Amino acid sequence: MNDPAIPSPAERQALNAALITSGTETGFWDDDGRPAPWPDDIDEWAPVSQPPGATEPQDPPF
């Protein structure tokens, strides 16, 4: 996965250092709700999707 929106590991390290220094949030939070740095494995993430749920024949599809 080579998404241009995801910084390289070296860029993430520099961004995290700058964010820690300035107190800026990355948009990521830890399990306790505190601001967290860019995850090291973000370039390995994949979207989670689920198949649509089954509906009854008389139910609308939305």
N, C-alpha and C positions, 0 to 999 in steps of 0.2 A: 504494500500500500504506500503510495507516494503522493500524499495530499499536500499541495502547496500551502494550505492553511495551517498545517502542523509544523512547528519549528523542528529543525534537526536537533539531535541530542545536545550538541555544543551550544546551539542557540537557546535551547530550553534552559541549560545550566546558566548562561549569561542572563537570560530573562528572569529566572528565579532569583539570582543574586541581586539584580536591580530591583525586583519587586519586594524582596525582603528589606532592602535598604530604604525604599521609599514608603513601604507599608501599603502598597497597592494590592488589590485582590486580583487573582488570576482568573476567577470564575470557577475554580475548583475548590471543594471543601472536603475536610476529612469526615470521618464517621460521627464526630462530635459537633459538626457544624462550624468548625474553625476554618478560616482561609488556608488553603494548601497550595504548594507549588505545582507546576506542571507535572503530571505523572510521567515516570520514566518510560512506561510501556504504552504511551498514548498512540504511537505509530502502529501498534499491533491491535488496537481496538477495532471492533466491527459493530455495525448497527445491530440492535436486537429487534427482531421482528417476529410476529406471531401470525399464524393463519387466521383468517376471519372466523368468528364463532359460528356455530351452526344455528340456523333459525328455523322456526316452524314454517310450513308452507304458506300460512295465512299472514305471517309477519312481514312487514316491509323490510327491504334489505339495508336499511340504515338505522 
